[in-house]
Amino acid sequence: VRRVDPSWFNVFFVELWKYIHGALLKILNEKVLDKLRSQVKEHTEILRKFGVDVSGLDSMGFVKFDLGSKPAELSDMELTRRFIKSTEEKVLQLDGLVTYDGETDIVIDAVVVRVPITRIGFRGRFSVLLRPLVGEKPIIAGAQIFFLDVPDIDYEFSVEGAGTALQAMVSIVKTTLRKTIVEEIQNMFVMPNRMLVQQKVSDECEQNIDWSAISHPMPDGILRVRVKSGRDLVGADVAVFGEATSDPYCNVTLGSKTCKTSVVSRNCNPDWPDNEFYDFFLFSFKQRLKLEVYDDDLLSSDDYLGGFRQYSVGELFSMAQTTDGKEYSVWIHLDVSSVEGGETVEGKSRVELVLQFFGLTSVFPAAERLLLESTVEEEQVRMSRSVGSALLASSTHLLESAGEGTQQAEQAVQSLVAGTVCGFFGGRCGPASTEDQELRVSGPTLSNVAMLALDLHGIRGVPLDVIKTLKVKIRLEGGLAVKEPDVRTSRKCKLSKPRVFFKQAVPETLQQVVGRLIQKEGIDVQHVARLTELEEGTIAQVMRVHSHYFGQWEQAFHYLLACPVDSELHLTLLSGKEEVGVAHMRVRDIATMEGMTWKHIINLDVKPSLVAKFAAPTGQLMAKNVEMRVTTKLRYFRRRPHEPRTLI
């Protein structure tokens, strides 16, 4: 780690500031405005009650955008040389703090009123990861830009005019704008999300770069957080008899994920359930855990009772105490300086957290292997979800004593699990011992035991005019700690250059000319044959490549699983809103692959109604199926006691 003088970078910021204005405005217009309009439209009924004409909301936009002459500043910068074991890469990472606090001239035209933003404050810790480094120009083949945590953002609005209707619109715009910008920053830049900048490299070098793994790397592990209790919280609800009290709950945030605890009624010294915990993907021990405590109110907005965000995960583990080397307990005092009535509990209001860290392993647990190989009925396999994590909890103690992966440990686990499974399914084997039963019931019934990573690479066999409309809807069913399926959608496909064949017979430049004449200019094959002195059959072969381009997503999705062998992935290829084809994948099949990693090509049969849409311009090639390239990885939590301080 080397400290870096930020003054050199700040000189660049001054020169680039006016160009940064344009880039930010483009992002706001492309990413934020549509969401802002749709969210304002959700309040249409309220606005109409105030007499606001909402017919022109589609024209809402920025009429002025000037961040002023004072640029953002970089500070607290350091350069780290890192070694990534999984790929044996040496990479460089630049970390720093970016702050901005300046007067602005930004005006939003909200149809019935113009809403000026007169000041913006911004503060966040950023990272620039220079990866991959290659032995040819441009040397730095890519860079990833991201924030470890959600940045602090503050705005100041001023209102031109008065009136109830105007005030109603301004209030809605303020709320929705703040929410929309924070959400978009989370989706684009807050870990695990990041912006990837790619440089052009040679085809030979390109083949050795996995851009999806680079832009969406696997986490270092899983951080499990349990909010155990709170003491001396602010009483926000005035009681007729007795002292003021609160109905507290907590929001816990790490990276772009936020989880909410249950509400404890009328208690300023709450204790939350032991089986209420939350799992977060941890990419760096430098990430900061944020906790906010609120008082739950039915008829008004929830009152803020205090919180903290100044501690990184590594600092929390260093401050924590442990008795068994697995669970770490730490008391954190809450900042109540901005809380009404907070002066009465200053220095006393606090929350207790229990932390666990799980590394990830590609070793398949013996307990899961038995479930995988079991020949019980399908309905019984589905019932196994409720005991899957309990079986693994039992195997924890055996693996700890005998050593994970050893023959002795696996035999012991198989013996235990065989008795448990057969007893559960009514087999001849008896139930596990009383001691084993006690081990199984400790902890929640459906806790996460593994993570699934889906890397969506690209597609081929798709015409140029279709490829940019393609998305993939991913539906994960079964094996989750919750009953509802997890449904997500990829971004739109990006065009990649077509793969070039016939390099010897037809030069690459000539292939590109042929493709342009037919696809772009609409010239028929016979005329192109005369112009290029190529045979029509050769042109048809060239067009079999150039009429069906390659598209790239290079996007990854991470999931937490409670019973992986009972999980299924359903991938639906969409062209706009039309369904092109569907592919199905069982997680149990991934578990049987070497290293629990499956690199494969999925053939999707195109629906008959869309075959014409996927045909080549020459009419000689009909695309009956398209090929999607994906990689799936299954990783189990390491169940042995782990000392996270060694990784900080």
N, C-alpha and C positions, 0 to 999 in steps of 0.2 A: 504494500500500500504506500503510495506516495502522495503527499500534499501537492495541490496544483494551484498556481496563482491565477485567480479568476479575472484579473484585470485585462489580460489578453483577449479572453472571450467576450468581456463586456464591451471592448472596442468594436468587435464585430456586431454585437447587438445594437449599438448605436447606428451603425451604417445600414443594418438590415431591418431596422424598426419599421420603416414605412412599407417595406415589402411584407413584413409580418402582419401588418394591418390588412392587406389584401388577402393573404392566406387565411386569416381568421374569419374575415367576412365571407369568404367562399365556403368555409366549413359551416358557418352559421346558416348560410342560405341553403346549403345542401342537406345538412344533418338536423338542424334545430328548428327551422321555420315551419316545416310541415308538421312536426310534433307539437310545436307551439300552437299552430292553428287548430289542430285536432283537439288538443286539450282545452283550448278556449271554447270550442264548439260544444264541449261537454257541459258547459255552463250556460247554454243557450236559453234555457227556461228562466234561469235567474236573471239574465240580462234583459230578457223581454219584459219581466215584471217591473224592471226599472225604466222601461221605455227605450231600450237600446236597440237600434236597427242592426241586426246581425247578418243581413244579406250580403254585405261586402267583406266578410271575414277572410275570404280566399285571397284578397289583395293585401292582407297584413304583411308588413315587411319593414326593413331598415331603410330609412330615408337619409340618415347620416350615420357615419361610422368613423370616428376619429379617436384613437387612444391617447392623443396628446404627444408632445415631443419628448417626454421623459420615458425612456425605455425600461423594460424589466431588467433586474440585476441578478447576476449569478454570484454565489458565495459558498463558502464551506465545501470546496471541491477537492476530490481526491481520485486518484487513478489506481485501479486494482488490477493486477494480473491474475487471472483465474485459470484453473485447469479443470476441464469437464471430463470426468472419468468415463462416462458412457460412450463418448465419441473420441476420447483421447485428444481433445482440442485445447490449445492455448488461446485464450481470448482476453480482450482488454475491456474493462468496465469503468466508465467515468460517472461518478456520483456527485451530486451537488444540490444546493438549495436555490430555487428561483423565487423571487419576490417581486411584486409589482403593486404600487399604491400611487395612483395618479388621477388627475382630473381628466375627464373624458367628455367628448361631444358626440354622444350616441343617441339617436332618436328612433323610436319604434312607432310606425304609423299603425295604430290600432283601430282604424276606421273612424270611430266617433271621437277619438282623442289621440293626441301624440304624447308618448311617454318618454321623456328624456332620462338617460342614465348619466349622472354627472360625475360619478366616481366609481372606480373598481379597485378592489383589493384582492390580491392573489398571493398565496404562499404554499409551496409544495416541494417535496424532495423528489428529484428526478434521477433517472439513470439512463445512460447511453451505453449500450452493449455493442462493441465492435466485433461482429461475428457474421460469417466466417472470415478468417484470414487465409489468403491463398498465395501461392508462390508464383503469381503472374499479375500483370496489371488488371485491375486497379489496386491490388494487394488487400484492401478492405472491401470485400465483396458485399457486405451488408451491414446495416446498423439497426438496432432496435431501440426505440425511445419509449419510456414508460415511467409512471409514477409508482412508488412503492405503496402509497396510501392515497386516499381521496384528498386532493388539495383543499385548503381553506379558501373559500370565495366569498366576497362581500360586495354588495352593491349599494349605491345611494341613488334614489329616484327623486325627481322633482315633478310636480304636476302643473301643467299649464291649463288654467281654467278652474271651474268649480262646478258643483252640482252633484246630486245623488247618483244619477246615471253614469256620469263621468268617473266618479270615485269608485263605483262598482267595477267598471271596466279596468281601471288602473289597478285595483286590488287583485283582480283575477290575473292580469298580465304579469304583475310582480311575482305572484306565487308560482304560476306555471313556468315563467321564464327561468326562475332560479332552479326549480325542480328539473326542467328539461336540460339545462346546461350541465348540471351536476351529473345527471344520468348519462348524457352523451360523453362526458369526460371519462366516466367510469367504463363505458362500453368501448372506448377507443384507447385509453391510455393507462388505466389503473390495473395493476397486476390482478389476474393473469393476462389481461388484455394489453396489447402493445402495438405501436405503429412500426411497421417493418419497411425499411428503405433498402431496395435491392439495386446492385450494380450489375452491369452486363459483364459476363465472363464467357470464356470459350465453352463450346458444347461439351468438350471432354471434362472440363472442370464442373460444369453444371450438373452432369450426371452423378457426381459424388456429393452433391449438396441436397439435403432434405430440408426444404424451406419451411414446411409445416412444423417440423420438429424444432426448428430454430425460432420461428415466430411464436410457437406455443409449446415451450419446453415442459417436460414432466416436472411436477413439484418435487421439492426435496423430501416432503413427507406430509403428514396430516397433523394438524394441531386440533386437539379436542379441548373445548372450553366449557366449563360448567360454572355458572354463577351460583355459588353455594348459599350465601346469605348477605344481608346488609344490616348495618347498625347505625342508629342515630340519624336516620334520613329526615329530611325536612318534612314537616307536616303541612301539606298544602290545602287540606280540606278542614275548614273550621267546624268544630263540633259544638252542638248546643250545650252539652254537658261533657266536661273533661277536656283533655288536651287535643289540639289539632292533630289530625292523622292523614295518611295518604294510602292510595291503592297502587303500590309501586310495581313497575315492570322495567326491564332493561333491554336496550338495543345494543347488541355486540357486533362490531364491524371489523373485518380484516380484509384488506384489499377492496374488491368490488362487491363483496358479499356481506349482507347484514342479516342477523337473526334476532328474533324477539322472544323473550322469555314469557312465561305465563304471568298473570296478574295476581298478586297477593293482596287480598282485601283488608283494608283498615289496619295497617300494620307498618310502623316506622322502623321495625326491627325484623324484617321478613326473612324467612328461610324458604328457598325454592326446592322443589323435589329433586331427589338424588338421581333419578333417571332422566333428568332434563339437561341434555348437553348438546353441543353443536360442533360439527366437524368442518374445518376450513383447510383448503389447500394452502400449504406453506411453501413459498418459493425462496424466502430469505428470512433469516432471523433478525434482519434489520427492519422488517415490516412492523408497523406500529398497530397495536390493538387499541381500538377505540370502544369505550363503553359510556353509554348515556342512560341515566335513570329518569323515568317519567312517572307522573301520577296520572292514572287512568281516569278520565272524565267522560261521562256520557253526553252531557249537554253542551260542552265547550271543548276547546282544544286542550290537549294534555299539557299539564304543567311540567316544566323542566326542573328536576331535583338535584342536578349535578352530574359530573362525569369526569373522564380523563382520556387523554390520547397522547400523553407525552412519553409513554414507555414503549420501547420496542419489545418484540417477543423475547429476544435474547436477554434484555434487561429484566423482564418479568421472571424468567427462569432463574436468573442470578439472584434475585431478591427472594425467591420462594424457598419454602422449607419442604422436605420430603422425609417420610419414614420408611418407605418401601422402594424408593428409586424409580417408581412408575408415576405416581401422582404427586404433583407439586402444588402446594397451597400458598397463597399470598394474599395479604390484606392491602388494599389500595385506598388511600384517602381521596375523597371526591373534591373537585374544585366547585365550591358553591358560591363563589364571589358574585356571580351574576344571578343568583337565585333569590327571589323575594323571601325574606326571613332566614336567609342562609347564615347570617352573622351569629345566630343562636347555636349553630352546630359547627361552626368553623373549626377545623382541626379534629373533629370527632366523627363526622359523617364518612362512612367507609363501606366498602364492598369486599367480600372474600371471593376469590376465584380459585378454581381447581383446574390445573393444566396437565395435559398429557401430550406427548409427542410420539408419533408412530412413523418409523421409517417404512419404506416400501421394498418389497421383495418379489422376485419372480419364482420363488420356491412355492410349489403348490402344497397347501396344508393337507395333512393326512385326513383330517376330518372332512374336508371338502371332497377329497378324492373318493372317499367311501360313498358320499352322497352322489357323486358323479357316476360311479360304477354300479350304483344300486339298481336292481331290477324291479323295484316296487312299482305299483300302478301310478299313472300320471297324476291322479288326484292326490295320492299319498306324497308324491314328490312336491306338489304344491304346498301340502301341509308342512313339509320340512322347512319352509321359510321361517316358521315361528320358532324352530329350535336350532336353525343353522348357526346363529351367532352364539347361542348358549353352548353348542358343541365345541366351537372354536375357543370359547372362554375356558372350557375345561381343559382343552389341549394346551392352553397357555402354560399352565403350571408344570405339565409334563415336559414340554419343550424347554422350559427354563432350566429344569434340573438335568435333562439329558443332553441338551444341545440341539438346536434346530438343524434338521436335515440328517441327523444321525440315524442309523438303523434301529438303535435301541429306542429312541424317541418315537419313531414312526410305529414300531410294533406296539409300544405302550398306548399310543393314541388310537391306533386301530382297534385294540382290545377294548378300550374305554368306549369309543364311539360305536362299535359293533353292538355292545350291550345296550347302549342308549337308544340307537336307531331301532334295533330289533324289539326292544321293550316298547318303544313308542308306537311301532307299527304292528304290535301284537305277534311278533315272531317267537321262535322257540327260545331264544336267548333271554335271560332274565334282565330286569332293569339294572341300571348302574347302582353302585353302592350309595349309602346315605351321604357319605362324604362327597362323592362325585355330584350327587343331586344338589347339595348345598353350593358347590362350585358353579353349577349351571344357572342357578337362580340368582346369583349375585350379578347386579347390573341390569340394564334394560334388556327387554326381550329381543328387540330388533335394532341392534346397534350396527353401524357400518363396519365391515371387515375388509373391504377391498375397494379399489378404484379402477374404473375402466376409462381408457383414453382412446378416442376415435380421431384419427388423422385423416381428414378429407383432402386428398391430393388434387386430382383432376379428372378429366373426362375426354374421351375421343369418340369420333364417329358422329359429330354434330356439325351441321352447316353453320356458316359464319353468321347469318342473320338470326340464328336461334340461340347461339351459345351464350350471349350476354343476357339472356332472359332466364337462365337456368339457376335454380336454387335447389337445395336438398332439405326436406323436412325429416328430422330425426326423432323417432319415437322410441323411448326405452320403456319396456313393460316388465313387471315382475322383478322380484329380488330387491326392491327398494324398501327403505325404511318407512315410506309413506305409501298409501294405497294408490294415489293418482299417478298415471304415467308421466314421465318427464318428456315434454315435447319442445324441441328447439328447431330453429331454421337457420340455415347457413346464409352467408351473404351471396350476392350475385356472382356468377362465374366471370373470370377475367380471361381475355383472349391471350393465348400463347401462340408462338410461331409454329406453323405446321412442320411435322417431321418430314425431312427431305430424303427421298429415295432416288435411285437411278443416277447417282452422282457421276458415274462414269459415262453413261449413255447420253444423259441430258444435263448440261451444266446447271448449277443451282440458280444462277441469274436467269437463264432461259426458262426454267421451271416457274420462277416468280412472274416472268413476263406473260407466260401462257395463262397462269392463274388469274392475273389482272385483266387480261384481254377478255377472258370468258366471264369471269365473275363480276368485275367492275364495269367493263365496257359493254358487255352483252353481245359480243361478236360470236358468231356460230363457229363450230368446230372445224368445218370445211375451210372457212376463210382463214382461221388461225393456222391450219395446216399449210396452206399456201404461203402465208406470210413467214412462217418459221421453218418451212421445208422439213417439217416433221410428219411422220405418218399419223393418221387419225387414231390408230390403236395405241401409239405411244402417248398421244395427248390424253386419251381416255385414262391411261394408267397414271399420268401425272395428276389428272383431275380427281382421281380416286383418293389422292392425298390432300390436294389443295382445296377441294370442296368440302372436306370434313376436317375442320380445325381442331386443335387441342385447347381445352379450357382448363383453367386452374382455379381452385379455391384456396389451397394451402391454408386450411383452417382446422383447428383442433377443438375437440369437445371433451371435457372431463366429467365423469360421473362417480358418485359414491354408491356402493352396493352393500346391502345387508346379507343377501344370499345370491352370490353371482351365478351359481349353476342353474338358477331358476329365472334368469334374465334373458330377454330377447331384444334385439335391435331391429327396427323397421325403417328402412331408408326409402323415401319417396322423392323421386326426381320430378321437379315442377318446372314447367315453362310458362312463366306468368302465373296464372291460376290453374292452368291445365295440368293434369297428372300424366306424366310421360310413362313412368313405370315404377315398380316397387320391388325392393330386394329385402330379404329377411336374413337375420344372422343370430345364431344362438351363442350366448357367452360361454356355455359349456364346451362348444367347439373350439373357441379361442384358448380355453384352458388346456386343451390337449396338444397345442402347438409347442414347439421348442421355445423355451424362454417365455411362454405365454404371450408371444407376439406373432401376429398373423398379418403378413403383407400379401394382399390378394387383389385380383381384378374381378369386379362384379359385372356380369353381363345382364343388362336390363333389356327385356323385350319391349319394344315400343308399341304402344297401343295402336291397333289397326287404323283408328281415325286420325292418327298423327303421322303415319308412315310417309304420306306425301309431303308433309312439312319438313321431314328429315331427309328428303331425297336430294341427290346431287343436282346441280343446275343442268348438267348434260342429260339428265334423265336416264343415264345408263347404270347408275348405282342407286339402289333403294336401300336405305339403312333400316334393317330389320331389328337390330339391337345396337345399343351403345355400351361402351365400357367405362366403368368408373373405377379408379384406383384408390384404394383406401388401406390404411394400416390400423389395426386394433391391438391394444396392449392391455393385459390384465395384470394388476399388481396388488398383492395382499399386504395388509398392515403387518409389520413385524410385531409379534406378540411378546417377545422377550422384553424384560426391563431395559429401558434405554436411557442413557445419560445424555440429555440434549446439550448440556453445557460444553461437552467436548466438540460440538458442532458449531458453537457460536463464534 
